[in-house]
Amino acid sequence: MEPATYGIPLAFGPRYTKFREACQLIEYGAARSVSSAEEFAAWFESMLADESLRAKAGAAAKAYTQSNLGATDLILRAIVKE
């Protein structure tokens, strides 16, 4: 999540479906799941080569984190009530 906060596109492995944030980042167009080193290299090269693609994915990543601000506060409040 830290790279997304700074507007950096993300890539991660194929075992992400249990993680709500990962699924949502993919839906936002901020992240991509890769299954091999070759697939990661192709994604990374496309991000380096296409500034508009990188900017769009980065903006989506930042927008996602901004839309979820305050989650820690909500969790702490729920814990205190218990």
C-alpha positions as CSV (number, residue, x, y, z in Angstrom):
1,M,0.0,0.0,0.0
2,E,2.9,2.4,0.6
3,P,3.7,2.8,-3.1
4,A,0.1,3.4,-3.9
5,T,0.0,6.3,-1.4
6,Y,2.8,8.0,-3.4
7,G,1.0,7.4,-6.7
8,I,3.1,4.4,-7.8
9,P,1.5,1.6,-9.8
10,L,1.7,-1.8,-8.2
11,A,2.3,-5.4,-9.3
12,F,2.0,-8.5,-7.2
13,G,1.7,-12.2,-7.5
14,P,-1.3,-14.3,-8.4
15,R,-2.4,-15.2,-4.9
16,Y,-4.1,-11.9,-4.0
17,T,-7.8,-12.7,-4.0
18,K,-8.1,-12.9,-0.2
19,F,-7.0,-9.3,0.0
20,R,-9.7,-6.8,-0.5
21,E,-7.3,-4.0,-1.2
22,A,-5.4,-5.9,-3.9
23,C,-8.7,-6.7,-5.6
24,Q,-9.8,-3.1,-5.5
25,L,-6.5,-1.8,-6.7
26,I,-6.8,-4.0,-9.8
27,E,-10.4,-2.8,-10.3
28,Y,-9.1,0.8,-10.1
29,G,-6.5,0.1,-12.7
30,A,-3.8,0.8,-10.2
31,A,-2.3,-2.6,-10.0
32,R,-1.7,-5.8,-11.9
33,S,-1.3,-9.4,-10.9
34,V,1.7,-11.2,-12.5
35,S,2.4,-14.9,-12.6
36,S,6.0,-15.0,-13.7
37,A,9.2,-13.0,-13.9
38,E,8.7,-12.6,-17.6
39,E,5.2,-11.2,-17.1
40,F,6.5,-8.8,-14.5
41,A,9.3,-7.7,-16.8
42,A,6.8,-7.0,-19.6
43,W,4.5,-5.0,-17.2
44,F,7.5,-3.1,-15.8
45,E,8.8,-2.3,-19.3
46,S,5.4,-1.0,-20.4
47,M,5.3,1.2,-17.3
48,L,8.7,2.6,-18.1
49,A,8.0,3.1,-21.8
50,D,4.5,4.7,-21.6
51,E,4.5,7.7,-19.4
52,S,0.7,8.2,-19.8
53,L,0.0,4.6,-18.8
54,R,2.2,5.0,-15.8
55,A,0.7,8.3,-14.8
56,K,-2.9,6.9,-15.2
57,A,-2.1,3.8,-13.1
58,G,-0.3,6.0,-10.5
59,A,-3.2,8.4,-10.3
60,A,-5.6,5.5,-9.8
61,A,-3.3,4.2,-7.0
62,K,-3.2,7.5,-5.2
63,A,-7.0,8.0,-5.7
64,Y,-7.6,4.6,-4.1
65,T,-5.6,5.4,-1.0
66,Q,-7.2,8.8,-0.7
67,S,-10.7,7.3,-0.9
68,N,-9.8,5.0,2.0
69,L,-8.3,7.6,4.4
70,G,-9.5,7.2,8.0
71,A,-9.6,3.4,8.1
72,T,-7.2,3.1,11.0
73,D,-9.3,5.5,13.0
74,L,-12.4,3.5,12.3
75,I,-10.7,0.3,13.4
76,L,-9.3,1.8,16.6
77,R,-12.7,3.2,17.5
78,A,-14.3,-0.2,17.0
79,I,-11.6,-1.9,19.2
80,V,-12.1,0.7,22.0
81,K,-15.9,0.0,22.0
82,E,-15.3,-3.7,22.5
